[in-house]
């Protein structure tokens, strides 16, 4: 039995993302789900790559254990009524060599990686 896409998306809204990651060949449904919850986004594919495949928001390379979370009100997106911030690799997000800003980014990354 094949279910319509809107019913599948409704079912996905009750599942955790860790459970949804176990399914195969659902990229088009997830993109549709992301677009419904983030109508202002210009690039839903980057959101999908970032949260579903654990890749960098900008270059789409796989994220390592240490990565940077960009805490920005303008950059955030929503998924299942939760605020999600994009993750970047160290190569794509320029950090200051000196100053407190670098330490704040790294500190947040360490906190969010272990949660």
Secondary structure as a PSIPRED ss2 file (coil, helix, strand):
# PSIPRED VFORMAT (PSIPRED V4.0)

   1 X C   1.000  0.000  0.000
   2 X C   1.000  0.000  0.000
   3 X C   1.000  0.000  0.000
   4 X C   1.000  0.000  0.000
   5 X H   0.000  1.000  0.000
   6 X H   0.000  1.000  0.000
   7 X H   0.000  1.000  0.000
   8 X H   0.000  1.000  0.000
   9 X H   0.000  1.000  0.000
  10 X H   0.000  1.000  0.000
  11 X H   0.000  1.000  0.000
  12 X H   0.000  1.000  0.000
  13 X C   1.000  0.000  0.000
  14 X C   1.000  0.000  0.000
  15 X C   1.000  0.000  0.000
  16 X C   1.000  0.000  0.000
  17 X H   0.000  1.000  0.000
  18 X H   0.000  1.000  0.000
  19 X H   0.000  1.000  0.000
  20 X H   0.000  1.000  0.000
  21 X C   1.000  0.000  0.000
  22 X C   1.000  0.000  0.000
  23 X C   1.000  0.000  0.000
  24 X C   1.000  0.000  0.000
  25 X C   1.000  0.000  0.000
  26 X C   1.000  0.000  0.000
  27 X H   0.000  1.000  0.000
  28 X H   0.000  1.000  0.000
  29 X H   0.000  1.000  0.000
  30 X H   0.000  1.000  0.000
  31 X H   0.000  1.000  0.000
  32 X H   0.000  1.000  0.000
  33 X H   0.000  1.000  0.000
  34 X H   0.000  1.000  0.000
  35 X H   0.000  1.000  0.000
  36 X H   0.000  1.000  0.000
  37 X H   0.000  1.000  0.000
  38 X C   1.000  0.000  0.000
  39 X C   1.000  0.000  0.000
  40 X C   1.000  0.000  0.000
  41 X C   1.000  0.000  0.000
  42 X C   1.000  0.000  0.000
  43 X C   1.000  0.000  0.000
  44 X H   0.000  1.000  0.000
  45 X H   0.000  1.000  0.000
  46 X H   0.000  1.000  0.000
  47 X H   0.000  1.000  0.000
  48 X H   0.000  1.000  0.000
  49 X H   0.000  1.000  0.000
  50 X H   0.000  1.000  0.000
  51 X H   0.000  1.000  0.000
  52 X H   0.000  1.000  0.000
  53 X C   1.000  0.000  0.000
  54 X C   1.000  0.000  0.000
  55 X E   0.000  0.000  1.000
  56 X C   1.000  0.000  0.000
  57 X C   1.000  0.000  0.000
  58 X C   1.000  0.000  0.000
  59 X C   1.000  0.000  0.000
  60 X C   1.000  0.000  0.000
  61 X C   1.000  0.000  0.000
  62 X E   0.000  0.000  1.000
  63 X C   1.000  0.000  0.000
  64 X C   1.000  0.000  0.000
  65 X C   1.000  0.000  0.000
  66 X C   1.000  0.000  0.000
  67 X C   1.000  0.000  0.000
  68 X E   0.000  0.000  1.000
  69 X E   0.000  0.000  1.000
  70 X C   1.000  0.000  0.000
  71 X C   1.000  0.000  0.000
  72 X C   1.000  0.000  0.000
  73 X C   1.000  0.000  0.000
  74 X C   1.000  0.000  0.000
  75 X C   1.000  0.000  0.000
  76 X C   1.000  0.000  0.000
  77 X E   0.000  0.000  1.000
  78 X E   0.000  0.000  1.000
  79 X E   0.000  0.000  1.000
  80 X C   1.000  0.000  0.000
  81 X C   1.000  0.000  0.000
  82 X E   0.000  0.000  1.000
  83 X E   0.000  0.000  1.000
  84 X E   0.000  0.000  1.000
  85 X C   1.000  0.000  0.000
  86 X C   1.000  0.000  0.000
  87 X E   0.000  0.000  1.000
  88 X E   0.000  0.000  1.000
  89 X C   1.000  0.000  0.000
  90 X C   1.000  0.000  0.000
  91 X C   1.000  0.000  0.000
  92 X C   1.000  0.000  0.000
  93 X C   1.000  0.000  0.000
  94 X C   1.000  0.000  0.000
  95 X C   1.000  0.000  0.000
  96 X C   1.000  0.000  0.000
  97 X C   1.000  0.000  0.000
  98 X C   1.000  0.000  0.000
  99 X C   1.000  0.000  0.000
 100 X H   0.000  1.000  0.000
 101 X H   0.000  1.000  0.000
 102 X H   0.000  1.000  0.000
 103 X H   0.000  1.000  0.000
 104 X H   0.000  1.000  0.000
 105 X H   0.000  1.000  0.000
 106 X H   0.000  1.000  0.000
 107 X H   0.000  1.000  0.000
 108 X H   0.000  1.000  0.000
 109 X H   0.000  1.000  0.000
 110 X H   0.000  1.000  0.000
 111 X H   0.000  1.000  0.000
 112 X H   0.000  1.000  0.000
 113 X H   0.000  1.000  0.000
 114 X H   0.000  1.000  0.000
 115 X C   1.000  0.000  0.000
